[in-house]
Amino acid sequence: MEKKISIIGDLINSAYGRARKAWRNRDLKAYQDLALSQVEWGSDFLDVNIDRTKSGDVKLEEMLEFLPEMIPALQEATGVPLCFDNPSPDFQQIALESYDFAKSGAPIINSIAASRQQLDRFLELINEYKPYVLIVASEILMPDGDTKQSESPEDVYSSAKYFVDLVREKANIPNDKIILDPGLPPVSADTQGIVNMGLDAMKLIRNDKDLEGVHISVGLSNFSWGTPKHMRSDFERAYLSIASNYGLDMAIANPEHNPVPLPDGHPFIDLLSNALEQGRPHDGMEQAETGYLQAEAILAIVNEGNDDDDF
């Protein structure tokens, strides 16, 4: 039985050429076309990220000026809920004020995290508007108030617990409107075991009855970064096949890559699973050593895919 992964389409992002051009021209029709095409490809939500381009940063004032036009235009094109992807509470406020909840249902605030400035303002907005909330659990808040990157599944789980409790207490958000992101690096560069750390954190989250009903999401396009373009869909879909067994049920993804799990028994699932297993400390080897075994295994998959028309 195919596992259902809800997709947050990520093409309205200036990392992509079409979105970059739309931003440069402030082209509402181009953004509407991007929205509609992603829905046709099966997206359940649409990410809205207009923060930066390859040619340089975008000023916050420019974004705030454009959002009151952009948000209604996207909702005019499709009724799929939006995901506001920006660390600025000013951005989130204008986006929420411009959004028609009656037309599309609750949007997603993307995101809150240990490193966010003005976290109290985020919580006030969440309490007022009751959106879905995406929590970045790959960062952890230290006792002294500083932040650091999570270094273990337990760190990710602890961060998730802290922020779930926080949004429930401060904004009365139920578990089914909370989305946890354990972090997902490019697999081609992961020598520190971060992919496996995220998978193991998912298991800890799913085993906690107090977190029952929360969603778990990752930035899927990031996973295949650095792999050949013709193999990115296979890498992403194989990861979905593996991660869905750990509890993943959402992903921010390029819908054109057909982001659904591969069929059971597909050889690419075993190839990726075996590579990730090589990356776990074993036989007396530390992560620094096994991480390179994983990297070699990923490179072998790439080389085989370049030689084999089946991939």
Buried (B, 14 or more C-beta within 10 A) or exposed (E): EEBEBBBBBBBBBBBBEBBBEBBEEEBBEBBBBBBBBBBEBBBBBBBBBBBBBEEEEBEEEEBBEBBEEBBBBBBEBBEBBBBBBBBBBBBBBBBBEBBEEEEBBBBBBBBBBBBBEEBEBBBBBBEEBBBBBBBBBBBBBEEEEEBEBBEEBBBBBBBBBBBBEBBBEBBEBEBEBBBBBBBBBBBBEBBBBBBBBBBBBBBBBBEBEEBEEBBBBBBBBBBBBBBBEEBBBBBBBBBBBBBBBBBBBBBBBBBEBBBBBBEEEBBBBEBBBEBBBBBBBEEEEEBEEBBBBBBEBBEEBBEBBEEEEEB
